[in-house]
């Protein structure tokens, strides 16, 4: 009889009863503690670099909803109402409010992450977040995301809403695909919807428009574009094509620029760049020549003392003796020459004076 009893199940049930009793005791202790502990501080945590909503705005929402929290008993603070109010904010995607037994109320906020900014045909400006929901523009912060313009008819009512038109959903898929890939996230800077409702990607590198069509087979289209970038672009150049069409299945159709139009368009720019390059080259060449001259002079100055040291002492003595001879020669003739000339000048002056005197006497 005793062997038929499932003692394992009995022990599990007994353990569960002990856990439930412990939870009841703990909850009663917390409820008693809540009646005694007062709120001492409110800590607000908003992770991330985007600042669509500031801490001051969260404080204002809390005060408007519950009044001043600091100094109030924890039992009198309705954290569920606070969470509900915070989640209704268009920039907040997730909110969690809780408190500890030290009287600190913790508020954790997770902001919505925009992936695309849309400016529709009517001039409305709004974001689409990572969950595919519309969100309004913020006066505090502007997100650095793709911008979609052109023939977009998706409207925005000013509140959080889902996407309606297939085109808007394709734009969202394209933006999400680009954001997840580091290469395409860096390459594409704008999306344009043309009059045929085809999606066109505007790249940062290159002067062409990439016609995507719609978001069907997006991974295949981007793989074909990457292969085209690797194989064709290095041969023809990044500005050779006007459009790169990815709409067709497993093929790329390109349209080239008119060569005459391209030449006329870039003639002035080429002239300016050539002049700038020539000036820069001339200045560089001058600097190089100056450096070479300075190096040559420095090497010549270094070579002179080395030659003097290499000479034998005999020529040095001969140079000293020969240096004394011209000094002696130059010392003797100099006064002789000066005295002879002085005498000649004195005689000529005397004769001229006598002649003038005789003329006066006559």
TAVENFEN-V256231 format. One record per pair of residues at least 12 apart in sequence whose ideal C-beta (glycine too) atoms are under 6 Angstrom apart, sorted by sequence separation. I is the first residue (numbers start at 1). GAP is how many residues later the second one is. D is the distance in whole Angstrom. If there is no record, write none. Layout:
# TAVENFEN-V256231
{{I:GAP:D} {I:GAP:D}}
This chain:
# TAVENFEN-V256231
{{83:12:5} {96:12:4} {116:12:4} {125:12:6} {190:12:4} {243:12:5} {114:13:4} {188:13:5} {189:13:6} {198:13:6} {199:13:4} {241:13:5} {242:13:5} {44:14:5} {83:14:5} {95:14:6} {154:14:4} {82:15:5} {114:15:5} {115:15:5} {188:15:6} {189:15:5} {198:15:5} {241:15:6} {242:15:5} {94:16:4} {113:16:6} {187:16:5} {65:17:6} {92:17:6} {93:17:5} {112:17:4} {113:17:4} {187:17:6} {79:18:4} {93:19:4} {65:20:5} {91:20:6} {91:21:6} {134:22:5} {112:23:5} {148:23:5} {228:24:5} {74:25:5} {221:25:4} {42:27:5} {133:27:5} {134:27:5} {117:28:5} {224:28:6} {114:29:5} {116:29:6} {146:29:5} {39:30:5} {115:30:6} {116:30:5} {117:30:5} {118:30:5} {119:30:5} {121:30:6} {126:30:4} {39:31:5} {114:31:5} {121:31:6} {132:31:6} {116:32:6} {120:32:4} {121:32:6} {124:32:5} {206:32:4} {207:32:4} {211:32:6} {38:33:6} {39:33:5} {208:33:5} {120:34:6} {208:34:6} {209:34:5} {210:34:5} {211:34:4} {212:34:6} {213:34:4} {38:35:5} {208:35:6} {69:36:6} {208:36:6} {37:37:5} {53:38:5} {52:39:4} {34:40:5} {35:40:5} {132:40:5} {34:41:4} {152:41:5} {174:41:5} {177:41:5} {150:42:5} {151:42:5} {173:42:4} {147:43:5} {148:43:4} {149:43:6} {150:43:4} {128:44:5} {170:44:5} {90:45:5} {146:45:6} {170:45:4} {90:46:6} {52:59:5} {116:59:4} {115:60:5} {43:61:6} {50:61:6} {115:61:6} {40:63:4} {41:63:5} {42:63:5} {43:63:5} {44:63:5} {45:63:5} {46:63:5} {48:63:6} {39:64:5} {115:64:5} {38:65:6} {37:66:5} {39:66:6} {33:68:6} {90:70:5} {52:86:4} {51:89:6} {52:89:5} {51:90:5} {50:91:6}}
